[in-house]
Amino acid sequence: EAQVTQNPRYLITVTGKKLTVTCSQNMNHEYMSWYRQDPGLGLRQIYYSMNVEVTDKGDVPEGYKVSRKEKRNFPLILESPSPNQTSLYFCASSKTPINYGYTFGSGTRLTVV
Amino acid sequence: GQQLNQSPQSMFIQEGEDVSMNCTSSSIFNTWLWYKQDPGEGPVLLIALYKAGELTSNGRLTAQFGITRKDSFLNISASIPSDVGIYFCAGQVGAGNQFYFGTGTSLTVIP
């Protein structure tokens, strides 16, 4: 089944403790992206990648890092999480977003205390 | 980033009623997408629009790309309980592949 898989689905952590949210897609898509969803703000793009080793900042990149060493994986790294990064995170992938839009994962709900 | 204003924020309707929601921006967009998000899941693409004036249907859903390229609307006819969810518009501007999302319309269908 074609899908975008994120792990974990739920995560509670403490301020300052580094964490990684993994994302993997099995559709051989070039494009991958991370979004965060907050009430009243919709989905905001954190980072995106157009291919292996090619990444770029979205609208809200501060406090996040990404890497794209393999086509199928696009992990999101929070080096020193803070409470304002408590949010619902979505990974997404696409063959070509302008033509096909993004396919989204099921989300990771992160709470930073 | 670009701001997409989606309205209404929420809707409560009776099963069988038609629904209309829209998305507006001060910027010109090249592509409009409409997504639906079920509780606890990621958004799923419903309809994609690529040309000004384009009207596209997907079952009971119909969406249009505004003539000015600054807006789009989504209609749902004869709503059913499984239409419940949050509907997002998303627009692509410029030459890149970056999409901006609206703030969402939460739809509740009362049986």
Interface residues (C-beta under 8 A of the other chain):
Chain A: V4 Y31 Y35 G40 L41 G42 L43 R44 Q45 Y48 M50 G58 D59 F90 A92 S94 T96 P97 I98 N99 Y100 G101 Y102 T103 F104 G105 S106 G107
Chain B: G1 L4 Q6 N30 T31 L33 Y35 G40 E41 G42 P43 V44 L45 A48 F88 A90 Q92 N97 Q98 F99 Y100 F101 G102 T103 G104
